């Protein structure tokens, strides 16, 4: 197997990088394990200096990193630059968050002593990361865990080797300049068939994966056999709920960015738009108008709104899902125009009247396709929103604070945003329930997920 990067706009091979052989995998794990044993003993101030330098280098090399991501997976270059900037912001935020999240907690004191809880590094982690946000997904694992004293072995998606190599060159430079062991962050270009053995290796203390349900189940099964801690961030079919008292103009405008972010290829992109009958026609008309106006084309053009899908296979899968939904009774309310020539493009599309049981209703559509559902009232909206095996994020649009509180309590999701689209933020936990995964990234829980929560009792 090789790591093969294909430009989805020009449909040309950018490069091929051979996967690591067994000896290289062994050297990578050995180096990471040795580096972690040293790193965990370094004071937090030294770890913070490393992350601070990483953030500065991300901004210095933003344009190069962004161009490579765009070339490898097709995201608009403006969005790719924003992704790199978000990684730098994570580094900056972590300088304040880490000391608080990792500080010992004093519990109570009595006549003969005191109790406290401390958070200690767990060890070397395996991070299996996706292609759709090649920097952000990896950095939101690397930053908190390196600050906690862990080492991270990063296995990127096979379609974005150049992005991964550039990021790790930056990390190595930051390590060299700050005196950190370079192997605290390591690149692992392993074949999928080798991952079970890596997970089982006693030097790996935990595993985190962002990817499909199938991949998550496989990793969890292997990790469970070896009693390894796992964090899984899997798929989503996030509801975007518009109640009858919502600001329809504002909701429709937000709906376009909520669905089309990253060419529609985001786990937290809104995918099911559930709209109460009283405002349905007004919302749909505004939404369709904005979708039709999207500019589809060269992702390196800063005027482009939607670029190509990441691979030909993804376009084929999305085409099959939409076709099956239409055969089941869904109707195409809008379909954008595609540019002439090459590229793995799919037109921005709005589906309506999708029945239960079809892909648009039950599956995750990973691309620029929105399904809009009409419901009679708020009760039906809540039932429809929860009628999915996923539970990642949810966006609710209402002016009624009582209704908002009810939905926040009853929505089966790891994140609920009221009158905003769902986003990830370094300050708060990110993750889902049901088939969307387990565990949390970011926020205080993200710093502590892969630590040994150690109870300490000190007697007089």
LUMGUVO-335137 format. One record per residue: residue in three letters; z, y, x of N, C-alpha, C in turn. Coordinates in steps of 0.1 Angstrom, whole numbers, plus 5000, padded with zeros to 4 digits. Layout:
BEGIN
AlaZYXZYXZYX;...
END
This chain:
BEGIN
Unk500049885008500050005000500050125009;Unk499350235004499450365011499850465000;Unk500350575005500650694997499350774997;Unk498750784985497350844984497450964975;Unk497051084981497051204974495651234970;Unk495451254956494151294951494251424944;Unk493451514947493351644941492851624926;Unk493651654916493251624902492251724897;Unk492051834904491151934899489751904905;Unk489651874918488351844924488051694924;Unk489051614921488851464921488451414935;Unk489151464945488851414959490151374965;Unk490051274974491151234982491551334992;Unk492851374992493351475001493751405014;Unk494451295013494851215025495451085020;Unk495550995029496250865027497250845038;Unk498450815035499550795045500050645043;Unk500050565053500550435052501950425048;Unk502350325040503750305037504450245049;Unk505750265049506550215061506550065061;Unk506550015073506749865074508249835074;Unk508649715075510049675075510849735086;Unk510249735098510949795110511249935108;Unk510250015102510450155100511550185089;Unk511550105079512550115069513950085075;Unk514049985083515349955089515750075098;Unk514950135106515250245114515750365106;Unk515050385095515350495086516750475080;Unk517050355075518450335069519550335080;Unk519250285092520250285102520550435106;Unk519550515108519750655112520450725101;Unk520150705089520850775078522250735077;Unk522550605079523950565078524750625090;Unk524250625102524950675113525150825111;Unk524150895106524251045104525351075094;Unk525350995083526351015073527751005078;Unk527950905086529350875091529850995099;Unk528951065106529251185113529351305104;Unk528451315095528351435086529551445077;Unk530051335072531151345063532451405069;Unk532451405082533651455089533451605093;Unk532251655091532051795094532651885083;Unk533251995086533852085076532752135067;Unk533152175055532252215044531552345049;Unk532152425057531452545062530152515070;Unk530152405078528952365085527952315075;Unk528352245066527352195056526752305048;Unk527552405045527052525038525952595047;Unk526252605059525252675068523952605068;Unk523952475068522652395067521952435054;Unk522652425043521952455030521452595029;Unk522252685035521852825035520552845042;Unk520452775054519152785062518052715054;Unk518252605048517252545040516652645029;Unk517552715022517152815012516252915018;Unk516652965030515853075037514453015040;Unk514352895046513152845050512252815038;Unk512752775027511952755015511252885011;Unk511952995011511253125008510253155018;Unk510553135031509553165042508253085040;Unk508352965036507152875035506752855021;Unk507152935012506852914997505352894994;Unk504452975000503052964996502452835001;Unk502852795013502252665018502752545010;Unk504052545007504552434998503952434985;Unk503852554979503252564965501852514965;Unk501052564975499652524975499452364976;Unk500352304984500252164985500552094972;Unk501652134966502052074953500852084943;Unk500252204942499152224933498052134936;Unk497652124949496552034953496851894949;Unk498051854950498351704949498651674934;Unk499151764926499451714912498951814901;Unk498351924905497652004895498352114888;Unk499652134891500352234884499752374888;Unk499752474879499252604882500052664894;Unk499352724903500052764916501152864913;Unk501052944903502153034899503452954896;Unk503252844889504352764886504952694898;Unk504052654907504452584920505252684928;Unk504852804929505652904937507052924930;Unk507052924917508352944910509252824912;Unk508652704914509452584917510152594930;Unk509352644940509952654953511052764953;Unk510752874946511852974945513052924938;Unk512852834928514052784921514852694931;Unk514152624940514852544950515752634959;Unk515152744963515852834971517052894964;Unk516852924951518052974943519152864941;Unk518752744941519752634940520552634953;Unk519952654964520652654977521652774977;Unk521152884972522053004972523252984962;Unk522952934951524052904941525052804946;Unk524552704954525452604959526452654968;Unk526152764975527052824985528352864978;Unk528252904965529452934957529952824949;Unk529052734944529452624935530252514943;Unk529752484955530252364962531752384965;Unk532152494971533652504974534552484962;Unk534052524951534952504939534852364934;Unk533652304933533452174928534052064936;Unk534052084949534551984959536052004963;Unk536652114959537952144963538952044957;Unk540052014964541051924958541751994946;Unk542051914936542751964924544151924924;Unk545052014923546451984922546751954908;Unk547351844906547651794892549051844887;Unk550051794894551451834890552351804901;Unk553551854900554551844910555851804904;Unk556551714910557951674905558951684916;Unk560151634913561251654923560951584936;Unk560151474936560051404949558651414955;Unk557751494949556451504955555351564946;Unk554151544950553051614942551851514941;Unk551051534930549851464928548651554930;Unk547551504935546351574936545151484935;Unk543951534932542751464932541751524942;Unk541251434951540251484961538951414959;Unk537851484964536551434962535951414976;Unk535651284979535251244993533851184992;Unk533051205002531651145002531650995000;Unk530650954992530550814989529750735000;Unk528750805006527950735016526550775017;Unk525650685019524250715019523550675006;Unk522750765001522150744987520650724989;Unk520150654979518650634978518250724966;Unk517350814968516850904957515350864955;Unk515050814944513650774940513150884931;Unk512250964936511851084929510451084924;Unk510151164914508751164907507851264914;Unk506651274908505651364913505551494906;Unk506151514894505751634886506451754891;Unk507651744897508251854904508751804918;Unk507751794927508051724940509051784948;Unk509351914946510451984954511751994946;Unk511652044934512852064926513651934923;Unk512951834919513651704916514351654928;Unk513751664940514351614952515551704956;Unk515251834956516351924961517551924952;Unk517351904939518551904931519451774933;Unk518951684940519751564944520251594958;Unk519351644967519751664981520851764983;Unk520751884977521651994979523051954976;Unk523451914964524851884961525351764969;Unk524551664971525051544978525251564993;Unk524351644999524551675013525751755015;Unk526051855006527251935007528451845004;Unk528351744996529551654994529851565006;Unk528851565016529051475028528251355028;Unk527451335018526551215017525251245026;Unk524651135029523251135034522351095022;Unk521051145022520151115012518851065018;Unk518450945014517150885018516250905006;Unk515150975008514351024997513050944997;Unk512850864986511550794984510750874973;Unk509750944978508951024969507950934961;Unk507250994951506150934944505050914953;Unk504250804951503150774961501950874960;Unk501950954950500851054948501051184955;Unk502251214960502551344965503151334980;Unk502451264989503051245002503051375010;Unk502051465008502051585016503151675012;Unk503451684999504551774995505851725001;Unk506051595001507351535006507351555021;Unk506251535028506351555043506651695047;Unk506051795040506351935042507751965040;Unk508351915029509651945026510651885036;Unk510351765041511251705051511051775065;Unk509851825068509751895080510652025080;Unk510652085068511552205067513052165068;Unk513452055062514752005063515151975077;Unk514251915085514551875099514652005107;Unk513852105104513952235111515252295109;Unk515752295096517052355093518152275100;Unk518052145100519052065107519152105122;Unk517952115128517952145142518552285145;Unk518252385136518652515139520152535136;Unk520752445128522152465124523052355130;Unk522452265138523252165144523652045135;Unk522952025124523251915115522451795120;Unk522951675118522251555121520951545113;Unk519751535119518551535111518451435101;Unk519051315103518851205094519751205082;Unk520551315080521251325067520351345055;Unk519051385058518051385048516851305054;Unk516451195048515351115054514251085044;Unk513051085049511951045041511650895042;Unk511550835031511250685030510050665023;Unk508950645030507650605023507550455021;Unk508350405012508450265010507550214999;Unk507150094999506450034988507450004977;Unk506949994965507849964954508449834955;Unk507749734961508249604962509449594972;Unk509549694981510649704991511949764986;Unk511849824974512949904969514149824966;Unk513949704960515049614956515949584969;Unk515249554980516049524992516749644997;Unk516149764996516849885000518049914992;Unk517949894979519049914970520149814973;Unk519849694976520849594979521449614993;Unk520849685002521349705015522749765014;Unk523749705021525149755021525349895026;Unk524349945033524450085038524150185027;Unk523550145016523250225005524350224995;Unk525050334992526150344984525850374969;Unk524750434967524350464953522850504952;Unk522350504940520950524937520750624926;Unk519850714928519450804917517950794915;Unk517550794903516150784900515750884889;Unk514650954891514051024880512650964878;Unk512450914866511150844863511150794849;Unk510350684848510150614835511350534831;Unk511350494818512350404813512250274820;Unk511050224822510850094828511350094843;Unk511050204850511550214864513050224864;Unk513650304855515050314854515750184851;Unk515250104842515849984838515849884850;Unk514749884858514549804869515549834880;Unk515749964883516650014893518049984889;Unk518450014876519749984871520149834872;Unk519149754869519349614870519749564884;Unk518949614894519149574908520449634913;Unk520749764909521949824914523149764908;Unk523049724895524149654889524449524895;Unk523449444899523749324906524549334919;Unk524449454925525149484937526249584936;Unk526549614923527649704920527549844927;Unk526349894926526050024931526050134920;Unk526550244922526550354913525150404911;Unk524750434898523450494896523550614887;Unk522550704889522250814880520750804877;Unk520450804864519150794859518750914850;Unk517650974854517051084846515651034841;Unk515550994829514350924824513551014815;Unk512950954805512051024796512651104786;Unk511851184779512351264768511351284757;Unk511751294745510851344734511651454727;Unk511851564734512751664730512351734717;Unk513251744707512951824695513051974697;Unk512152044691512152194690512352224675;Unk513452264671513852264657513852414652;Unk513052444642512952574636513452574622;Unk514652634620515252634606514652754598;Unk514952754585514252844577514752994578;Unk515753014586516253154589515853204603;Unk515053124610514653154624513753274625;Unk513753334637512753444640511453364643;Unk510553354634509453264636508453314647;Unk508253444648507453494658507953464672;Unk509253484674509853454687509853304690;Unk510053224679510053074681508753024685;Unk507653074678506353034681505853064695;Unk506253184699505953224713506553134723;Unk507853104721508653024730508152874730;Unk507652834718507152694716506052664726;Unk505152764728504052734737504452704751;Unk505352794756505852764770506652634770;Unk507452614760508252494759507452364760;Unk506252364754505452244754504552244766;Unk503952354770502952354780503452364795;Unk504752384797505252394810504752274819;Unk504352314831503852204841502752124835;Unk501852184828500752114821501252014811;Unk502352044805502951944796503651824802;Unk503751824815504251704822505651734827;Unk506551744818507951764821508851684811;Unk509851624817510751544808511451634798;Unk511751754801512451844792511451944784;Unk510151914785509251994777509451954762;Unk509452054753509552024739508351944735;Unk508551834727507351754724507251734709;Unk508351734701508351724687508851854681;Unk507951924673508352054667508652034653;Unk509852044649510352004636510752134629;Unk509952164618509952304612510252284597;Unk511252364593511552364579510452424570;Unk510352374558509152394549508952544547;Unk510052624546509952764542509252844553;Unk509252804565508652884576507552804583;Unk507252684577506252594584504852664586;Unk504352714576502952764577502852884586;Unk503852974586503853084595504053044609;Unk504952954611505152904625503852834630;Unk503252744622502052674627500952764630;Unk500652864621499552954624499753034637;Unk500953074639501253154652501153054664;Unk501652934663501652844674500252804677;Unk499452764667498052724669497252844676;Unk497452964671496753074677497053084692;Unk498253074696498653084710498152974718;Unk498152854713497652734720496152744723;Unk495452794713493952814714493652914725;Unk494553014727494353114736494653084751;Unk495252964753495552924767494352914776;Unk494452954788493452944797493552814805;Unk492552724804492652594811491652604823;Unk492052564835491052564846491752544859;Unk491152604869491552574883493052614885;Unk493852524889495252554891495552644902;Unk494652664911494852764922494552904918;Unk493952924906493653054900494953104893;Unk495453214897496753264892496553304877;Unk495353314871495253334857495253214849;Unk495353094855495352974847496652944841;Unk496652904828497852864821498152714822;Unk497052634821497152484821496152434830;Unk496652344840495752284849495452134845;Unk494952054853494651914850495851834850;Unk495751714844496851624845496851564859;Unk497951504863498151464877497251354881;Unk496851264872496051144876495051114865;Unk494051044868493150994858493850894848;Unk494750814854495450724846496350784835;Unk496950904839497750974829496851034818;Unk495651074821494751124811494351014802;Unk494050904807493650784799494850744789;Unk496050744794497250714786497350814775;Unk497350944778497451044768496351034757;Unk495151014762494051004752494250884743;Unk494750774748494950654739496050684729;Unk497150754734498250794724497750884713;Unk496950984717496551074706495551004697;Unk494650924702493650854694494350764684;Unk495450694689496150604680496950684670;Unk497450794673498150884663497150924652;Unk495950964656494951014647494550904638;Unk494350784643493950664635495050634625;Unk496350664629497450634619497550744609;Unk496850854610496950964600497251104605;Unk497551114617497751254623496451334622;Unk496651464622495451544621495551644633;Unk494351674639494251774650494151914644;Unk495251994645495152134640494552224650;Unk494652194663494052274673493752194685;Unk492652224692492352164705491652274714;Unk492252294725491752404734490452364740;Unk489752454747488552434754488752384768;Unk487952294773488052244787486952314795;Unk487252334808486252384817485252284820;Unk484052324824482952234828483252184842;Unk482752064844482852004858483951904859;Unk484351874871485351774874486751814870;Unk487651724871489051754868489651664858;Unk490951624859491551534850492151614839;Unk491351684832491851784821492051704808;Unk493051764800493151724786493351854779;Unk492651874768492752004761494152024754;Unk494652144756495952174748495752144733;Unk496552064728496352004714497552024706;Unk497352054693498452054683498051944672;Unk498951854670498851754660499751784648;Unk499351754636500251764624500051644616;Unk501051624607501051514597501051374604;Unk501751374616501851244623502851154616;Unk502451034612503450954605504450884614;Unk505550834609506450754616505750634622;Unk506150594634505550474639504350494648;Unk503850614648502650634657503150704670;Unk502350694681502850754694503250894693;Unk502650984686503051124685504451144679;Unk504851044671506151054665507250974673;Unk506850864679507850774685507850774700;Unk506750814707506650804721506750934728;Unk506950934741506851054749505351074753;Unk504851194748503451234752503551324764;Unk503051274776503251344788501951424792;Unk501851534785500651614787500651724776;Unk499651814776499651934767499351904753;Unk500151814747499951784733501251804725;Unk501251884714502451904706502251844693;Unk503251784687503251724674504151814665;Unk503651864654504451954645504751874633;Unk506051874629506451804617507051894607;Unk506651884594507251964583508351884577;Unk509551954575510651884569511151984558;Unk511851934548512252014537513452114540;Unk514352074548515552154550516252114563;Unk517352184566518152164578518652014579;Unk519051954569519551814569518451724574;Unk517251744568516151654572515751684586;Unk515851814591515451844605516351774614;Unk517651774611518651704620518351554621;Unk518051494609517751354609516551324617;Unk515451404615514251384623514451404638;Unk515251504641515451524655516151404662;Unk517051344655517751224661517051094660;Unk515951094653515150974650514250934662;Unk514850914674514150884686515050804695;Unk514450724704515350654713515750744725;Unk515150864726515450954737516651044733;Unk517251104743518251204740518551294752;Unk517451364756517551454768517951594764;Unk517051674759517351814755516951834741;Unk517351944735516951994722517052144721;Unk516052204715516052344713516052374698;Unk517052464694517252494680517052644678;Unk516352674667516052814664516652854651;Unk517652934650518352984638519153104641;Unk519353184630520253304631521653264626;Unk521853144620523053114614524053044624;Unk525053104627526053054637526752924632;Unk526952914620527552794614526652674616;Unk525352694612524352584614524152554628;Unk524152654637524052624651525152534656;Unk526452574652527552484657527452344652;Unk526952334639526752194634525752114642;Unk524652174645523552104652524052074666;Unk524752174673525252144686526152024686;Unk526952004676527851894675527151764672;Unk526051764664525451644658524151604665;Unk523551684673522351644679522651544690;Unk521851434691522051334701521251364713;Unk521851454721521151504733522151544743;Unk521751544756522651584767522651734768;Unk521651804763521651954764521052014751;Unk521752114746521252184734521152334737;Unk520052394735519752534737519452594724;Unk520252704720520052774708519252904710;Unk518152914703517253024704516753044719;Unk516652944726516052934739515352804741;Unk514452794751513852674755514752604765;Unk514652474765515552394774515052404789;Unk516052444797515752454812516852394820;Unk516552364832517652324841518152444849;Unk519452444852520052554859521152494868;Unk521252544881522152484890523652494886;Unk523952584877525352604873525852504863;Unk524952434856525452354845524852214846;Unk525552114840525051974842523751954835;Unk522951864841521651824835521551674834;Unk521151624822521051484820521051454805;Unk520851324801520651284788521551164784;Unk521251124771521951004765520850914760;Unk521250804755520350704749519350664760;Unk518050644757517150594767516650704777;Unk517250824776516950934785517750924798;Unk518650824799519350804812520850814811;Unk521450824823522950824824523250904836;Unk524450954836524951044847524451184846;Unk524851264855524451404854524151454868;Unk523151544869522851624880523251774878;Unk523351844889523651994888525052014882;Unk525552144883526852174879527952104887;Unk529152124882530252054889530051894889;Unk529651834877529451694877528451644887;Unk527351734890526351694900526951684914;Unk527851764917528551754930529451634931;Unk529951584920530951484920530451344917;Unk529151334912528751204907528751094918;Unk528451134930528451034941529551074951;Unk530751094946531851104954532951004950;Unk533850974959534950894957536050984951;Unk536350974938537351054932538650994936;Unk539351054945540550984951541851054947;Unk542650964941544051014937544951004949;Unk545651114951546551124962547951164957;Unk548951084962550351114959551051144972;Unk551651254973552451294985553851304981;Unk554751214986556151224983556851294994;Unk557951364991558851435001559551335010;
END
